[in-house]
Amino acid sequence: MTASSRTASGPRHRWKVLGVGVAANASFSVAFSSLPMTSVFMRSGYQLDNNSLGLVLGLMGLGIAISELPWGLLADRWGDRPVLLLGLGATAAALAAMALFAAPSPGHLPGLPLLAAGLLLVGLLGGSVNGASGRAIMSWFQSGERGLAMSIRQTAVPLGGGIGALLLPGLALHAGFAVIYGLLALLCAATAALAWLWLHEPLPGAMPPAAASVSMDTAPGGPLRDPRVWRIVAGIGILCAPQFAVLSFGTVFLHDFAHWGVAAITTAMVSVQVGAMAMRVWSGHWTDRHQNRRAYLRACTLLSIALFGALAALVAWAGLRPVVPAAMGIALVALLAACGICVSAWHGVAYTELATLAGARRAGTALGLANTSVFAVCFVTPLSIPYLLAWQGWAVVWGVAGLCALVALPLLTVAGQQAVGTQLKCSKLSLRRST
């Protein structure tokens, strides 16, 4: 550490660390959350069918899924700073290369392999932001603040998605994908500069006592050998399937089925991201105050099941009519937005539960494992939706999304209940040692 970084490592510096975590996740989220919102223009600009579109939209998620666990292990071994600097810098370089060589223009139509390889590479490199920034927050914040801090960090995903939903469809329509890739490269480079300035490991005296005390793994072999970690990781991944269904094919649904224009679709998708961001902050604060993460996860999952079931039923009813009436179209948009917000609201709470279970020193590994699960689902979801569409249409797509939430329910709630028991045991052990 330099002398300047040592003087910056007081307790207040944790908010700058949180700011870096939010910026890192938001800058990359503009890419992986918002590029799917240009799917209509990507389909026409690259001359893709729905199956090829689903493949390329899923490949960035596949790259993140492959790289998340290795990045998390590196963050636990090297620290957060070098991992974020390396990952963000390389991601910016990959996006700049895509702007130069993989963007369609009047005289150049990139082939499907080039586009697919570029998005896969961006995912492989950008996977660095998740585990490293989460580990930094677990190291700097006290146990009673971590739910709020992690939820604020998780607002970066809908924040980046909302920014991208405002900017990217219009840029795709009027400026082209070279400008989009160039803008994404600039965002990642700017965030790397923030990480260089502010992101440092806390000194032993700067780390809050509560944060330092929760630094041992709850299982002898670490998170990779803890079945409770694997259960909650599986639940997190499965519950992300309906979220990615909304993010990846929500614009296609509103365009092809509800026949909405670009302005209305953009408004709907921005509403999803803003609503998800607000709910993540509220849920982190609420569960920190009431210590009810398990109950909150259960309530979110049950409500998601109900909302996606209602959306599937409304779509099936609308499909019986030759033309979707205007009032029904508004109801479809509102219900889709409610589904997207509800199925995105729980992330910060679940990640806090997982990181607490793993311990602060191994949080990078646990969060990397969770994001491997999440982005494996991110790859499979857009790849599967075109086949569900060809089979039975949009009603089945949203019905299967609700079914995924039903499968995730016992995984998250059982894991959460066991995590509560573990925390109580650790608290009793600490009390005995202090007395």
LUMFI-431863 format. One line per field, with one value per residue (C-alpha): residue number from 0; residue in one letter; x, y, z. Coordinates in pm, 1 decimal. Example, Ala and Ser with C-alpha at 12.3 -4.5 7.8 and 13.67 -1.06 7.14 Angstrom:
BEGIN
pos: [0 / 1];
code: [A / S];
c1: [1230.0 / 1367.0];
c2: [-450.0 / -106.0];
c3: [780.0 / 714.0];
END
This chain:
BEGIN
pos: [0 / 1 / 2 / 3 / 4 / 5 / 6 / 7 / 8 / 9 / 10 / 11 / 12 / 13 / 14 / 15 / 16 / 17 / 18 / 19 / 20 / 21 / 22 / 23 / 24 / 25 / 26 / 27 / 28 / 29 / 30 / 31 / 32 / 33 / 34 / 35 / 36 / 37 / 38 / 39 / 40 / 41 / 42 / 43 / 44 / 45 / 46 / 47 / 48 / 49 / 50 / 51 / 52 / 53 / 54 / 55 / 56 / 57 / 58 / 59 / 60 / 61 / 62 / 63 / 64 / 65 / 66 / 67 / 68 / 69 / 70 / 71 / 72 / 73 / 74 / 75 / 76 / 77 / 78 / 79 / 80 / 81 / 82 / 83 / 84 / 85 / 86 / 87 / 88 / 89 / 90 / 91 / 92 / 93 / 94 / 95 / 96 / 97 / 98 / 99 / 100 / 101 / 102 / 103 / 104 / 105 / 106 / 107 / 108 / 109 / 110 / 111 / 112 / 113 / 114 / 115 / 116 / 117 / 118 / 119 / 120 / 121 / 122 / 123 / 124 / 125 / 126 / 127 / 128 / 129 / 130 / 131 / 132 / 133 / 134 / 135 / 136 / 137 / 138 / 139 / 140 / 141 / 142 / 143 / 144 / 145 / 146 / 147 / 148 / 149 / 150 / 151 / 152 / 153 / 154 / 155 / 156 / 157 / 158 / 159 / 160 / 161 / 162 / 163 / 164 / 165 / 166 / 167 / 168 / 169 / 170 / 171 / 172 / 173 / 174 / 175 / 176 / 177 / 178 / 179 / 180 / 181 / 182 / 183 / 184 / 185 / 186 / 187 / 188 / 189 / 190 / 191 / 192 / 193 / 194 / 195 / 196 / 197 / 198 / 199 / 200 / 201 / 202 / 203 / 204 / 205 / 206 / 207 / 208 / 209 / 210 / 211 / 212 / 213 / 214 / 215 / 216 / 217 / 218 / 219 / 220 / 221 / 222 / 223 / 224 / 225 / 226 / 227 / 228 / 229 / 230 / 231 / 232 / 233 / 234 / 235 / 236 / 237 / 238 / 239 / 240 / 241 / 242 / 243 / 244 / 245 / 246 / 247 / 248 / 249 / 250 / 251 / 252 / 253 / 254 / 255 / 256 / 257 / 258 / 259 / 260 / 261 / 262 / 263 / 264 / 265 / 266 / 267 / 268 / 269 / 270 / 271 / 272 / 273 / 274 / 275 / 276 / 277 / 278 / 279 / 280 / 281 / 282 / 283 / 284 / 285 / 286 / 287 / 288 / 289 / 290 / 291 / 292 / 293 / 294 / 295 / 296 / 297 / 298 / 299 / 300 / 301 / 302 / 303 / 304 / 305 / 306 / 307 / 308 / 309 / 310 / 311 / 312 / 313 / 314 / 315 / 316 / 317 / 318 / 319 / 320 / 321 / 322 / 323 / 324 / 325 / 326 / 327 / 328 / 329 / 330 / 331 / 332 / 333 / 334 / 335 / 336 / 337 / 338 / 339 / 340 / 341 / 342 / 343 / 344 / 345 / 346 / 347 / 348 / 349 / 350 / 351 / 352 / 353 / 354 / 355 / 356 / 357 / 358 / 359 / 360 / 361 / 362 / 363 / 364 / 365 / 366 / 367 / 368 / 369 / 370 / 371 / 372 / 373 / 374 / 375 / 376 / 377 / 378 / 379 / 380 / 381 / 382 / 383 / 384 / 385 / 386 / 387 / 388 / 389 / 390 / 391 / 392 / 393 / 394 / 395 / 396 / 397 / 398 / 399 / 400 / 401 / 402 / 403 / 404 / 405 / 406 / 407 / 408 / 409 / 410 / 411 / 412 / 413 / 414 / 415 / 416 / 417 / 418 / 419 / 420 / 421 / 422 / 423 / 424 / 425 / 426 / 427 / 428 / 429 / 430 / 431 / 432 / 433 / 434];
code: [M / T / A / S / S / R / T / A / S / G / P / R / H / R / W / K / V / L / G / V / G / V / A / A / N / A / S / F / S / V / A / F / S / S / L / P / M / T / S / V / F / M / R / S / G / Y / Q / L / D / N / N / S / L / G / L / V / L / G / L / M / G / L / G / I / A / I / S / E / L / P / W / G / L / L / A / D / R / W / G / D / R / P / V / L / L / L / G / L / G / A / T / A / A / A / L / A / A / M / A / L / F / A / A / P / S / P / G / H / L / P / G / L / P / L / L / A / A / G / L / L / L / V / G / L / L / G / G / S / V / N / G / A / S / G / R / A / I / M / S / W / F / Q / S / G / E / R / G / L / A / M / S / I / R / Q / T / A / V / P / L / G / G / G / I / G / A / L / L / L / P / G / L / A / L / H / A / G / F / A / V / I / Y / G / L / L / A / L / L / C / A / A / T / A / A / L / A / W / L / W / L / H / E / P / L / P / G / A / M / P / P / A / A / A / S / V / S / M / D / T / A / P / G / G / P / L / R / D / P / R / V / W / R / I / V / A / G / I / G / I / L / C / A / P / Q / F / A / V / L / S / F / G / T / V / F / L / H / D / F / A / H / W / G / V / A / A / I / T / T / A / M / V / S / V / Q / V / G / A / M / A / M / R / V / W / S / G / H / W / T / D / R / H / Q / N / R / R / A / Y / L / R / A / C / T / L / L / S / I / A / L / F / G / A / L / A / A / L / V / A / W / A / G / L / R / P / V / V / P / A / A / M / G / I / A / L / V / A / L / L / A / A / C / G / I / C / V / S / A / W / H / G / V / A / Y / T / E / L / A / T / L / A / G / A / R / R / A / G / T / A / L / G / L / A / N / T / S / V / F / A / V / C / F / V / T / P / L / S / I / P / Y / L / L / A / W / Q / G / W / A / V / V / W / G / V / A / G / L / C / A / L / V / A / L / P / L / L / T / V / A / G / Q / Q / A / V / G / T / Q / L / K / C / S / K / L / S / L / R / R / S / T];
c1: [0.0 / 112.3 / 103.8 / -193.5 / -392.1 / -310.4 / -447.5 / -757.5 / -826.7 / -1028.6 / -1380.9 / -1539.9 / -1341.0 / -1579.0 / -1832.5 / -1580.4 / -1517.9 / -1894.0 / -1901.5 / -1633.6 / -1831.5 / -2147.7 / -1962.5 / -1786.6 / -2107.7 / -2307.4 / -2056.5 / -2055.1 / -2430.9 / -2488.2 / -2334.3 / -2483.8 / -2824.1 / -2884.6 / -2745.4 / -3041.4 / -3269.4 / -3135.2 / -3235.3 / -3482.8 / -3211.3 / -2945.8 / -3171.3 / -3210.1 / -2861.3 / -2676.7 / -2949.3 / -3018.0 / -3314.4 / -3460.8 / -3247.8 / -2923.1 / -3034.7 / -3093.9 / -2748.2 / -2556.7 / -2757.3 / -2672.7 / -2301.8 / -2203.4 / -2376.7 / -2189.4 / -1857.8 / -1942.3 / -2050.7 / -1723.1 / -1503.9 / -1686.6 / -1543.8 / -1182.7 / -1213.0 / -1354.7 / -1071.2 / -819.2 / -986.8 / -951.3 / -585.0 / -468.2 / -715.5 / -990.5 / -779.7 / -563.1 / -855.7 / -1081.8 / -806.5 / -712.3 / -1071.8 / -1210.1 / -909.7 / -927.0 / -1305.9 / -1265.1 / -1006.5 / -1234.9 / -1529.5 / -1309.1 / -1204.1 / -1570.6 / -1641.8 / -1367.5 / -1425.2 / -1761.9 / -2014.0 / -2233.9 / -2204.5 / -2330.5 / -2021.2 / -1954.2 / -2173.1 / -1983.9 / -2049.0 / -2221.1 / -1894.2 / -1722.5 / -2015.1 / -2046.9 / -1673.7 / -1669.2 / -1961.4 / -1820.0 / -1484.1 / -1651.8 / -1834.2 / -1515.7 / -1333.6 / -1623.7 / -1697.4 / -1422.3 / -1642.8 / -1886.8 / -1683.3 / -1409.9 / -1642.0 / -1857.5 / -1554.5 / -1437.0 / -1773.8 / -1781.4 / -1434.6 / -1515.3 / -1868.8 / -1996.5 / -2238.1 / -2534.1 / -2462.6 / -2383.5 / -2739.2 / -2785.0 / -2434.0 / -2466.9 / -2815.3 / -2683.0 / -2410.9 / -2673.3 / -2867.8 / -2581.1 / -2725.2 / -3064.7 / -2893.4 / -2670.5 / -2963.7 / -3176.5 / -2902.2 / -2858.2 / -3232.7 / -3245.4 / -2941.6 / -2876.3 / -3198.2 / -3180.5 / -2810.2 / -2873.3 / -3142.3 / -2960.4 / -2585.3 / -2518.9 / -2345.4 / -1993.4 / -2097.5 / -2260.0 / -1948.1 / -1728.3 / -1945.8 / -1935.2 / -1554.6 / -1531.3 / -1753.7 / -1535.8 / -1216.6 / -1356.3 / -1450.2 / -1100.6 / -966.8 / -1195.7 / -1074.7 / -714.0 / -787.0 / -1009.0 / -1008.4 / -764.0 / -760.4 / -850.8 / -569.2 / -616.7 / -703.5 / -938.7 / -1161.1 / -1462.6 / -1451.0 / -1769.5 / -1627.2 / -1303.0 / -1481.5 / -1674.1 / -1373.7 / -1372.7 / -1550.0 / -1852.3 / -1741.1 / -1393.7 / -1328.0 / -1451.8 / -1755.1 / -1686.2 / -1733.7 / -2033.8 / -2363.9 / -2557.1 / -2363.3 / -2439.9 / -2813.0 / -2844.3 / -2625.4 / -2861.2 / -3163.6 / -3012.7 / -2932.5 / -3273.8 / -3461.0 / -3262.1 / -3418.0 / -3744.0 / -3545.4 / -3332.8 / -3644.0 / -3781.9 / -3450.6 / -3353.2 / -3686.1 / -3913.0 / -3853.0 / -3921.4 / -4244.2 / -4365.9 / -4274.0 / -4398.1 / -4694.7 / -4820.6 / -4716.3 / -4564.0 / -4323.8 / -3967.3 / -4062.2 / -4317.7 / -4084.6 / -3800.9 / -4030.0 / -4140.4 / -3788.4 / -3656.0 / -3944.1 / -3835.6 / -3479.2 / -3568.7 / -3824.3 / -3576.3 / -3311.6 / -3545.6 / -3665.7 / -3310.8 / -3215.3 / -3537.0 / -3505.3 / -3147.2 / -3241.8 / -3558.1 / -3387.3 / -3096.5 / -3346.6 / -3564.1 / -3310.3 / -3565.1 / -3375.5 / -3524.5 / -3881.9 / -3815.9 / -3670.3 / -3973.1 / -4217.5 / -4038.7 / -4034.4 / -4401.7 / -4503.3 / -4293.5 / -4474.1 / -4811.0 / -4717.0 / -4570.4 / -4872.4 / -5101.2 / -4894.1 / -4908.0 / -5285.0 / -5334.5 / -5116.4 / -5312.4 / -5638.4 / -5506.6 / -5389.1 / -5747.8 / -5825.3 / -5725.0 / -5596.6 / -5478.0 / -5701.9 / -5528.0 / -5640.4 / -5514.5 / -5184.9 / -5141.4 / -5219.7 / -4958.0 / -4691.8 / -4781.1 / -4780.5 / -4449.8 / -4295.7 / -4428.1 / -4280.9 / -3942.9 / -3929.2 / -4035.7 / -3797.8 / -3508.4 / -3572.7 / -3417.3 / -3058.5 / -2885.7 / -3055.6 / -2964.5 / -2604.5 / -2566.0 / -2698.4 / -2455.2 / -2151.4 / -2229.9 / -2253.4 / -1917.8 / -1728.9 / -1563.8 / -1229.0 / -1396.2 / -1675.0 / -1506.6 / -1519.0 / -1880.9 / -2000.4 / -1806.8 / -1977.2 / -2317.3 / -2252.4 / -2135.9 / -2479.9 / -2652.0 / -2482.1 / -2504.1 / -2878.3 / -2827.4 / -2683.5 / -2947.9 / -3251.0 / -3233.1 / -3116.4 / -3429.2 / -3694.5 / -3706.7 / -3779.2 / -4057.1 / -4197.1 / -4193.4 / -4357.1 / -4648.6 / -4593.3 / -4550.0 / -4792.7 / -4565.5 / -4255.3 / -4396.2 / -4548.7 / -4210.8 / -4059.6 / -4305.9 / -4226.5 / -3854.9 / -3945.1 / -4143.3 / -3838.3 / -3614.8 / -3846.8 / -3736.0 / -3367.5 / -3355.7 / -3575.0 / -3411.3 / -3062.8 / -3168.6 / -3308.6 / -2985.9 / -2780.5 / -2980.4 / -2899.1 / -2531.1 / -2526.7 / -2689.0 / -2427.9 / -2144.7 / -2294.6 / -2317.3 / -1957.5 / -1833.0 / -2026.5 / -1872.5 / -1523.7 / -1576.3 / -1695.9];
c2: [0.0 / 354.6 / 621.2 / 788.5 / 466.8 / 408.7 / 749.1 / 680.6 / 352.3 / 486.2 / 366.2 / 628.6 / 496.1 / 197.2 / 415.5 / 484.4 / 109.6 / 57.9 / 326.0 / 139.4 / -183.1 / -14.7 / 151.8 / -170.2 / -372.3 / -92.9 / -39.0 / -407.2 / -435.8 / -184.1 / -449.6 / -776.6 / -640.7 / -385.1 / -540.6 / -784.4 / -478.2 / -402.7 / -751.9 / -628.3 / -413.8 / -681.7 / -929.5 / -700.4 / -543.1 / -875.5 / -1054.8 / -1321.9 / -1551.6 / -1604.3 / -1913.6 / -1735.3 / -1431.7 / -1647.2 / -1802.8 / -1474.4 / -1318.5 / -1617.2 / -1635.2 / -1338.9 / -1511.3 / -1832.2 / -1646.2 / -1497.2 / -1838.7 / -2001.5 / -1728.1 / -1632.9 / -1901.6 / -1859.1 / -1481.7 / -1532.7 / -1767.0 / -1513.1 / -1235.7 / -1440.3 / -1510.2 / -1180.4 / -931.6 / -724.7 / -443.9 / -636.4 / -851.8 / -554.5 / -358.4 / -652.8 / -752.8 / -406.1 / -306.8 / -622.5 / -588.7 / -232.8 / -353.4 / -635.9 / -397.7 / -151.6 / -434.7 / -522.0 / -159.2 / -177.6 / -523.4 / -673.4 / -396.0 / -400.4 / -110.4 / -41.3 / -205.1 / -468.8 / -742.4 / -940.5 / -1311.0 / -1492.2 / -1657.7 / -1318.4 / -1169.3 / -1483.4 / -1495.2 / -1126.0 / -1150.3 / -1468.7 / -1295.3 / -991.2 / -1224.1 / -1413.0 / -1091.6 / -900.8 / -1179.7 / -1030.7 / -750.7 / -959.1 / -1164.3 / -904.6 / -614.4 / -830.5 / -952.5 / -593.3 / -492.2 / -791.7 / -690.4 / -323.9 / -331.4 / -452.6 / -743.2 / -514.4 / -306.1 / -578.5 / -644.3 / -279.1 / -248.6 / -564.3 / -461.4 / -119.5 / -298.0 / -518.8 / -208.2 / -159.8 / -432.7 / -264.7 / 77.9 / -22.2 / -191.7 / 122.0 / 344.5 / 102.3 / 78.6 / 457.2 / 483.2 / 163.7 / 112.7 / 471.3 / 437.3 / 108.4 / 275.3 / 600.3 / 543.0 / 169.8 / -93.9 / 49.0 / 346.7 / 114.2 / -101.2 / 209.4 / 361.2 / 38.1 / 31.4 / 388.1 / 302.5 / 4.9 / 208.1 / 489.2 / 240.6 / 90.3 / 438.1 / 464.3 / 124.9 / 242.7 / 546.6 / 405.2 / 27.7 / -97.9 / -379.7 / -252.4 / -224.8 / -441.3 / -136.8 / 4.1 / -302.0 / -285.0 / -537.6 / -707.4 / -748.6 / -890.7 / -1138.3 / -1299.1 / -1407.0 / -1782.5 / -2028.5 / -2205.1 / -2538.5 / -2697.5 / -2722.2 / -2374.0 / -2281.9 / -2535.7 / -2822.6 / -2679.7 / -2834.0 / -2537.7 / -2306.4 / -2529.0 / -2531.5 / -2155.1 / -2118.6 / -2350.4 / -2155.6 / -1822.5 / -1952.8 / -2108.3 / -1800.3 / -1591.0 / -1777.9 / -1577.2 / -1256.1 / -1325.7 / -1423.4 / -1073.3 / -900.2 / -1097.5 / -1145.2 / -889.4 / -639.5 / -905.5 / -1002.5 / -643.4 / -584.5 / -907.6 / -997.8 / -672.0 / -461.7 / -176.0 / 79.8 / 160.6 / 443.9 / 235.5 / -65.7 / 152.7 / 302.8 / -41.5 / -181.3 / 128.9 / 93.6 / -263.8 / -157.4 / 146.8 / -52.6 / -335.1 / -89.0 / 73.9 / -263.2 / -393.2 / -96.7 / -121.7 / -497.2 / -471.8 / -207.6 / -395.3 / -729.6 / -567.7 / -414.5 / -721.5 / -1003.5 / -1183.9 / -1267.8 / -1617.3 / -1489.8 / -1215.4 / -1460.5 / -1685.1 / -1396.2 / -1272.9 / -1620.6 / -1687.1 / -1350.9 / -1420.7 / -1753.0 / -1578.1 / -1292.2 / -1510.5 / -1740.9 / -1440.4 / -1316.3 / -1658.5 / -1671.8 / -1320.2 / -1398.9 / -1718.2 / -1522.5 / -1246.7 / -1508.0 / -1615.5 / -1275.8 / -1176.6 / -837.5 / -751.1 / -466.6 / -151.6 / -202.9 / -560.5 / -443.4 / -198.1 / -474.1 / -697.7 / -427.5 / -354.5 / -722.3 / -786.7 / -490.5 / -622.1 / -965.4 / -815.1 / -599.8 / -877.3 / -1136.7 / -887.5 / -750.0 / -1029.9 / -1037.8 / -832.6 / -1025.5 / -1365.0 / -1265.0 / -1128.3 / -1455.9 / -1651.8 / -1433.7 / -1444.4 / -1821.0 / -1849.1 / -1597.5 / -1269.7 / -1426.4 / -1671.0 / -1441.5 / -1403.4 / -1780.2 / -1811.4 / -1514.7 / -1640.8 / -1978.4 / -1809.1 / -1601.9 / -1912.1 / -2055.7 / -1728.5 / -1680.3 / -2044.7 / -1985.5 / -1656.6 / -1860.8 / -2133.3 / -1903.8 / -1702.5 / -2015.5 / -2205.1 / -1937.6 / -1959.8 / -2332.9 / -2273.8 / -2005.5 / -2237.2 / -2509.8 / -2334.4 / -1957.4 / -1685.6 / -1828.4 / -2131.6 / -1909.2 / -1717.0 / -2029.4 / -2203.9 / -1890.0 / -1923.7 / -2294.5 / -2209.9 / -1986.2 / -2275.0 / -2505.3 / -2241.6 / -2191.7 / -2487.2 / -2439.4 / -2078.9 / -2113.4 / -2431.2 / -2288.6 / -1963.6 / -2141.9 / -2335.8 / -2017.9 / -1854.5 / -2150.3 / -2123.2 / -1752.3 / -1819.8 / -2086.4 / -1850.6 / -1575.3 / -1809.8 / -1924.2 / -1565.5 / -1482.9 / -1777.5 / -1676.8 / -1317.5 / -1429.6];
c3: [0.0 / -69.7 / 199.2 / 33.2 / 30.0 / 397.5 / 495.7 / 287.6 / 464.6 / 757.8 / 833.2 / 604.5 / 311.4 / 296.6 / 114.8 / -160.3 / -182.3 / -212.8 / -483.4 / -679.9 / -645.0 / -772.8 / -1061.2 / -1164.3 / -1168.2 / -1334.4 / -1615.3 / -1701.9 / -1647.0 / -1924.5 / -2149.3 / -2029.4 / -1917.9 / -2192.3 / -2509.0 / -2503.7 / -2507.0 / -2855.2 / -2965.0 / -3228.2 / -3390.0 / -3344.0 / -3520.8 / -3822.9 / -3819.3 / -3809.9 / -4014.0 / -3750.4 / -3696.4 / -3348.1 / -3279.0 / -3370.0 / -3170.3 / -2863.7 / -2905.8 / -2923.5 / -2639.8 / -2422.8 / -2505.9 / -2289.9 / -1998.6 / -2080.2 / -2072.1 / -1733.0 / -1602.7 / -1709.2 / -1561.3 / -1239.3 / -1011.4 / -1132.8 / -1088.0 / -737.6 / -641.9 / -774.8 / -573.9 / -254.7 / -337.1 / -491.7 / -344.3 / -504.6 / -652.6 / -903.7 / -1015.1 / -1086.3 / -1260.9 / -1481.7 / -1556.8 / -1630.7 / -1841.8 / -2051.3 / -2090.1 / -2217.8 / -2471.4 / -2592.1 / -2639.5 / -2827.6 / -3060.3 / -3118.0 / -3208.8 / -3472.2 / -3617.5 / -3509.3 / -3572.7 / -3885.0 / -4126.9 / -4482.7 / -4629.5 / -4364.9 / -4216.2 / -3949.6 / -3951.2 / -3668.6 / -3546.9 / -3504.1 / -3309.6 / -3096.4 / -3016.4 / -2925.8 / -2684.1 / -2529.0 / -2471.2 / -2313.5 / -2076.0 / -1984.3 / -1896.3 / -1741.4 / -1493.8 / -1278.9 / -1143.0 / -939.7 / -695.9 / -642.7 / -562.2 / -332.9 / -139.1 / -89.2 / 56.4 / 291.5 / 416.2 / 475.9 / 623.2 / 958.4 / 978.7 / 1057.5 / 744.2 / 494.8 / 380.7 / 286.6 / 139.5 / -72.1 / -183.7 / -286.3 / -480.7 / -643.6 / -752.5 / -994.7 / -1217.9 / -1273.4 / -1264.5 / -1552.2 / -1720.6 / -1683.4 / -1825.6 / -2111.5 / -2173.3 / -2206.7 / -2434.5 / -2626.4 / -2827.9 / -2955.7 / -3033.0 / -3213.8 / -3424.6 / -3507.3 / -3457.0 / -3488.4 / -3283.2 / -3327.0 / -3113.0 / -2858.8 / -2817.5 / -2797.5 / -2524.7 / -2324.5 / -2353.9 / -2219.7 / -1921.7 / -1824.5 / -1863.3 / -1645.1 / -1373.3 / -1382.7 / -1308.9 / -1002.9 / -881.5 / -918.2 / -702.9 / -427.4 / -404.9 / -140.3 / 110.3 / 460.6 / 710.5 / 1024.0 / 1233.5 / 971.4 / 939.1 / 1174.3 / 1461.7 / 1344.5 / 997.1 / 1125.9 / 1350.7 / 1067.2 / 864.6 / 912.2 / 688.6 / 832.3 / 683.4 / 726.1 / 352.1 / 265.8 / 54.9 / -220.9 / 28.2 / 210.8 / 89.9 / 228.7 / -2.2 / -300.7 / -219.9 / -199.7 / -510.5 / -700.7 / -577.3 / -681.1 / -1028.7 / -1092.0 / -970.1 / -1218.3 / -1513.8 / -1509.5 / -1461.6 / -1769.6 / -1963.8 / -1905.5 / -1977.6 / -2287.6 / -2465.4 / -2296.1 / -2577.2 / -2841.1 / -2660.2 / -2642.4 / -3007.5 / -3165.7 / -2944.0 / -2790.6 / -3096.6 / -2897.0 / -3045.8 / -2946.5 / -2708.8 / -2519.8 / -2499.9 / -2371.2 / -2106.0 / -1991.2 / -1963.9 / -1785.8 / -1539.4 / -1468.8 / -1396.8 / -1182.9 / -985.7 / -928.8 / -812.4 / -559.9 / -430.6 / -382.4 / -163.6 / 36.8 / 82.3 / 209.3 / 464.0 / 567.6 / 622.1 / 810.4 / 1053.6 / 1097.6 / 1039.4 / 820.9 / 502.3 / 477.1 / 509.0 / 254.0 / 0.9 / 46.3 / -3.6 / -319.1 / -469.0 / -396.0 / -543.4 / -854.5 / -901.6 / -879.9 / -1114.6 / -1388.9 / -1364.5 / -1411.0 / -1707.3 / -1875.0 / -1825.4 / -1966.9 / -2268.5 / -2334.6 / -2314.6 / -2542.2 / -2789.8 / -2848.4 / -3003.2 / -3358.5 / -3235.3 / -2884.6 / -2753.5 / -2628.2 / -2267.8 / -2270.0 / -2417.6 / -2130.9 / -1883.1 / -2047.6 / -2017.6 / -1654.7 / -1559.8 / -1738.6 / -1553.3 / -1219.2 / -1294.6 / -1382.4 / -1067.5 / -830.5 / -970.0 / -948.2 / -597.7 / -391.1 / -520.1 / -253.3 / 27.6 / -118.3 / -188.9 / 165.1 / 305.2 / 89.9 / 168.5 / 541.8 / 528.0 / 347.7 / 563.6 / 463.4 / 365.3 / 124.7 / 1.0 / -339.0 / -396.6 / -280.5 / -485.6 / -786.0 / -750.0 / -727.0 / -1036.8 / -1222.7 / -1151.5 / -1241.4 / -1573.8 / -1673.6 / -1646.4 / -1834.6 / -2122.1 / -2119.5 / -2084.9 / -2410.0 / -2589.4 / -2476.1 / -2528.0 / -2911.1 / -2885.6 / -2631.8 / -2862.8 / -3162.2 / -2952.6 / -2781.9 / -2782.8 / -2521.8 / -2267.0 / -2222.3 / -2200.1 / -1903.0 / -1750.3 / -1749.9 / -1590.9 / -1303.7 / -1276.2 / -1232.2 / -937.0 / -788.2 / -815.0 / -650.0 / -351.7 / -131.5 / -220.4 / -103.3 / 202.6 / 338.0 / 282.5 / 443.1 / 749.0 / 797.3 / 755.4 / 1034.7 / 1260.7 / 1174.1 / 1257.7 / 1595.8 / 1676.1 / 1577.1 / 1793.0 / 2095.2 / 2039.7 / 2023.4 / 2343.2 / 2526.1 / 2418.2 / 2529.5 / 2874.8];
END
